[in-house]
Amino acid sequence: MRDYIPVLIGVVLLLAACGGGDAPPTVSQPSPSAAANPTATAPARANVPRTSTVGAVIPPATGTITTRTVPAATAVRGSATARALSPAAPVAFGKAPWKVGERTSYAVTTRDGQQAGTATYTVGGEFEAATVSANLAIGATQDRYQIGFDGRTFAPASELRSIVTEQGTIDIRAEYHAGGATIEVIDRNGTVRNQLTLPQVYYANDQFLIILRALPFAEGYSGSLQLVPSQGTLTAIPTVVTVTGKETVTTPRDTIACWRVVADFEGATAQQILWYGVDAPNYLVKYETARYIYTLTGTP
């Protein structure tokens, strides 16, 4: 099909990181967690305590509002060259290794080594709620989002995202609940509200990079999960992650022992590769998509 890239570049900075960043994908537009578009009214923040805030308030949309129902039957189909997913049991995530206030930063380069931009991710939250705030700058595109989710189960609750490009601004608002989601995408043409029917257990694309830090790391471990693209134009994308072993990764700061993780997405022609530190709190050290490479430059 097409390569998945989670950070939206142009109209497409989509993927992870941990969301965001370049986490998994959306077939129609490159995305971490890649990786996007919002709602007309501020959505209820399901499962997030009232004392917790998830992102800044995006002004109400104006213009045409189009509602689309995306049924569960909608699926990403692979082409003749798309990689088939290997069978795997659902991922059994462990306890979250990150801490509130943690901030990590990355240099983003093209695959041929050219500087492309920067990315930062900040963990927040209180009580049983967690948030990840991301700020990505790729070329002339600025991508900011905050996603709230359950700090124990990692079930997503809500997200606000704003992508500013030379062509204009795209705002995205999402409200998630068991078995479904409402995702609104607002741009100069109006608002598209996508109503999704989803599995009972799923994760948002922009959580991808961070929640993999809670994998039960061990060589040969493999697990499956369902990821919802940021713009809600597709239902959950079946994904399989596999821990292939340990490798050392050199960053501007240090040489770090890492677990190498391969991510496969249904319908994608290419894999994404992620390296997480062997030692707690298992920082994402390096992230490689079909287009970009993220390298850790700063930790708390």
KAKAGI-V130933 format. One record per pair of residues at least 12 apart in sequence whose C-alpha atoms are under 6 Angstrom apart, sorted by the first residue. I is the first residue (numbers start at 1). J is the second residue. Records with the same first field share a line. If there is no record, write none. Layout:
I: J ; J
This chain:
1: 78 ; 79 ; 267 ; 268
2: 27 ; 268
3: 268 ; 269 ; 270
4: 24 ; 25 ; 26
5: 22 ; 24 ; 25 ; 30 ; 31 ; 34
6: 22 ; 23 ; 24 ; 25 ; 31 ; 32 ; 33 ; 34 ; 35
7: 21 ; 22 ; 31 ; 32 ; 34 ; 35
8: 30 ; 31 ; 35
10: 165
12: 29 ; 30 ; 31
13: 31 ; 35
14: 30 ; 31 ; 32 ; 34 ; 35
15: 31 ; 32 ; 33 ; 34 ; 35 ; 205 ; 206
16: 32 ; 33 ; 34 ; 206 ; 207 ; 208 ; 209
17: 32 ; 33 ; 206 ; 207 ; 208 ; 209 ; 210
18: 206 ; 207 ; 208 ; 209 ; 210
19: 32 ; 33 ; 206 ; 207 ; 208 ; 209 ; 210
20: 32 ; 33 ; 34 ; 206
21: 33 ; 34
22: 34 ; 35
23: 208
24: 205
26: 229
33: 205 ; 206 ; 208
36: 172 ; 230 ; 231
37: 170 ; 171 ; 172 ; 184 ; 185 ; 186 ; 231
38: 171 ; 172 ; 173 ; 184 ; 185 ; 186
39: 172 ; 173 ; 184 ; 185
40: 60 ; 61
41: 60
43: 175
45: 157 ; 158
46: 157
47: 157
48: 129
54: 148
55: 146 ; 160
63: 190
64: 190
65: 190 ; 191 ; 192
66: 192 ; 193
67: 192 ; 193 ; 194
68: 194
69: 194 ; 195
70: 195 ; 196
71: 197
72: 197 ; 198
76: 267
77: 267
78: 267
82: 267 ; 268 ; 269
83: 269
88: 223 ; 224
89: 223 ; 224
90: 223 ; 224 ; 225
91: 223 ; 224
93: 214 ; 215
94: 214
96: 214
97: 281
98: 281
100: 123 ; 124
101: 123 ; 124
102: 122 ; 123 ; 300
103: 121 ; 122 ; 300
104: 120 ; 121 ; 298 ; 299
105: 119 ; 120 ; 296 ; 297 ; 298
106: 118 ; 119 ; 294 ; 295 ; 296 ; 297
107: 294 ; 295
108: 293 ; 294
109: 292 ; 293
110: 292
111: 292
116: 138 ; 139
117: 137 ; 138
118: 136 ; 137
119: 135 ; 136
120: 134 ; 135
121: 133 ; 134
128: 151
129: 149 ; 150 ; 151
130: 148 ; 149 ; 150 ; 151
131: 147 ; 148
132: 146 ; 147
133: 145 ; 146
141: 164 ; 165
142: 163 ; 164
143: 162 ; 163
144: 161 ; 162
145: 160 ; 161
146: 159 ; 160
147: 159
156: 176
157: 176
158: 174 ; 175 ; 176
159: 173 ; 174
160: 172 ; 173
170: 186 ; 187
171: 185 ; 186
172: 184 ; 185
178: 200
179: 197 ; 198 ; 199 ; 200
180: 196 ; 197 ; 198
181: 196
182: 194 ; 195
183: 232
194: 232
202: 226 ; 227
203: 227
204: 227 ; 228
205: 227 ; 228 ; 229
213: 282
219: 243 ; 244 ; 245
220: 243 ; 244
221: 242 ; 243
222: 241 ; 242
223: 240 ; 241
224: 239 ; 240
225: 239
226: 238 ; 239
238: 266
239: 264 ; 265
240: 263 ; 264
241: 262 ; 263
242: 261 ; 262
243: 260 ; 261
244: 260
245: 259 ; 260
246: 258 ; 259 ; 260
257: 277 ; 278
258: 275 ; 276 ; 277 ; 278
259: 275 ; 276 ; 278
260: 274 ; 275
261: 273 ; 274
272: 288 ; 289
273: 287 ; 288
274: 286 ; 287
